């Protein structure tokens, strides 16, 4: 087993002719076979991103989304929750982190590939801001990031359909 890693930087900016990071993100989500864990402070997906997460879950991928329970933007927190119901109905596990503002932007796919960087899961980050992200093809690094995600989950509570109705 090799400990070699391949890293790919993926910048994004509004002056790109197309959204390379967004396209990479959607493609990476489609590659998930067993598990997909995402952390983001700002979750306001467009329709294709939400549909991709739903499709991942419906095809048997264990999808977990970790977001802050209390956001630094009341508006963004409220908007995020507006997207929960269809995800939960499709089997996506949503957890709200109670240890402060979770600002980590991470994704781990099948404990083999990881994505870290500055982009949030919202249109502003994906289309308007100057962002930089790193896609890591390294099981060792993905495992370390996944362990950190587990520490967030230990300080989070699952969101249910009943929670949303309240």
C-alpha positions in Angstrom: 0.0 0.0 0.0 1.4 3.3 -1.1 1.2 6.4 1.1 1.5 8.7 -1.9 -1.0 11.5 -2.3 -2.1 13.3 -5.3 -3.4 16.9 -4.7 -5.3 19.0 -7.2 -6.0 22.6 -6.6 -9.3 23.9 -7.9 -9.7 27.7 -7.8 -13.0 29.3 -8.6 -13.9 32.9 -9.4 -16.6 34.9 -11.2 -14.3 35.6 -14.1 -14.0 31.9 -15.1 -15.8 31.0 -18.3 -17.4 28.1 -16.5 -17.5 27.0 -12.9 -14.7 24.4 -12.7 -15.0 23.9 -8.9 -18.8 23.5 -9.1 -18.5 20.9 -12.0 -15.8 19.1 -10.0 -17.9 19.0 -6.9 -20.9 17.6 -8.8 -18.7 15.0 -10.5 -17.1 14.0 -7.2 -20.5 13.5 -5.6 -21.5 11.2 -8.4 -18.4 9.1 -7.8 -19.4 8.2 -4.2 -20.2 4.5 -3.8 -20.5 3.9 0.0 -20.2 7.1 2.1 -20.2 10.8 1.6 -19.7 13.2 4.6 -19.8 17.0 4.1 -19.3 19.8 6.5 -20.1 23.4 5.7 -21.1 26.5 7.6 -23.3 27.8 4.8 -25.5 25.3 3.1 -27.8 26.9 0.5 -27.6 24.6 -2.5 -28.9 25.2 -6.0 -31.3 22.6 -7.5 -28.6 20.5 -9.2 -26.5 20.3 -6.1 -29.4 19.3 -3.9 -30.6 16.8 -6.5 -27.2 15.2 -6.7 -27.1 14.8 -2.9 -30.6 13.2 -3.0 -29.6 10.9 -5.8 -26.5 9.8 -3.9 -28.6 8.8 -0.9 -31.3 7.1 -3.0 -28.7 5.0 -4.7 -27.4 3.7 -1.4 -24.6 6.1 -0.5 -24.6 6.9 3.3 -24.8 10.7 3.0 -24.1 12.9 6.0 -24.3 16.7 6.1 -22.9 18.5 9.2 -23.8 22.2 9.6 -23.7 24.6 12.5 -26.8 24.5 14.8 -26.4 28.2 15.2 -25.1 30.2 12.2 -23.5 33.6 12.3 -26.1 34.7 9.8 -29.7 34.2 10.8 -30.7 34.5 7.2 -28.4 31.8 6.0 -29.3 29.5 8.9 -33.0 29.9 8.0 -32.3 29.3 4.3 -30.3 26.2 5.0 -33.1 24.7 7.0 -35.5 25.3 4.1 -33.5 22.7 2.1 -33.5 20.0 4.8 -36.9 18.3 4.2 -36.3 16.8 0.8 -32.8 15.7 1.8 -34.1 14.0 5.0 -37.0 12.4 3.0 -34.3 10.9 0.7 -32.3 9.5 3.6 -29.6 12.1 4.0 -28.4 12.3 7.6 -28.3 16.0 8.7 -26.6 16.9 11.9 -26.4 20.3 13.5 -23.1 21.0 15.3 -23.4 22.6 18.8 -19.8 23.3 19.5 -19.9 26.8 18.0 -19.8 28.0 14.4 -18.6 25.0 12.5 -16.6 26.8 9.8 -14.9 23.7 8.2 -15.5 23.1 4.6 -14.7 19.4 4.1 -15.9 16.5 2.1 -14.8 12.9 2.3 -15.9 10.3 -0.3 -15.6 6.6 0.6 -12.7 7.3 2.9 -10.4 7.7 -0.1 -10.9 11.2 -1.6 -11.2 14.4 0.3 -12.0 18.0 -0.5 -11.0 20.9 1.7 -10.9 24.6 1.0 -12.6 27.9 1.3 -15.8 27.3 -0.7 -19.1 26.9 1.1 -22.1 25.0 -0.3 -23.9 28.0 -1.5 -24.2 29.9 -4.8 -22.2 32.9 -3.6 -19.1 30.7 -3.0 -19.7 28.5 -6.0 -20.3 31.3 -8.5 -19.4 34.7 -7.2 -16.5 34.5 -4.8 -12.8 33.9 -5.3 -12.2 30.6 -3.7 -9.5 27.9 -3.5 -10.0 24.3 -2.8 -7.9 21.2 -2.8 -9.0 17.7 -3.9 -6.9 15.1 -2.2 -6.6 11.6 -3.6 -5.2 10.0 -0.4 -6.9 7.4 1.8 -4.5 8.3 4.6 -5.5 12.0 4.5 -9.1 11.3 3.9 -9.1 9.1 7.0 -7.7 11.9 9.1 -10.3 14.4 7.8 -13.0 11.7 8.4 -11.8 11.4 12.0 -12.2 15.2 12.4 -15.7 14.9 10.9 -16.5 12.3 13.5 -15.4 14.7 16.3 -17.9 17.2 14.9 -20.6 14.5 14.8 -19.9 13.7 18.5 -20.9 17.4 19.2 -24.0 17.4 16.9 -27.6 16.3 17.0 -29.4 14.6 14.2 -32.2 16.6 12.5 -35.4 14.6 12.0 -38.6 15.3 10.0 -40.4 15.9 13.3 -37.8 18.5 14.2 -38.6 20.3 11.0 -42.3 20.3 11.6 -41.7 22.1 14.9 
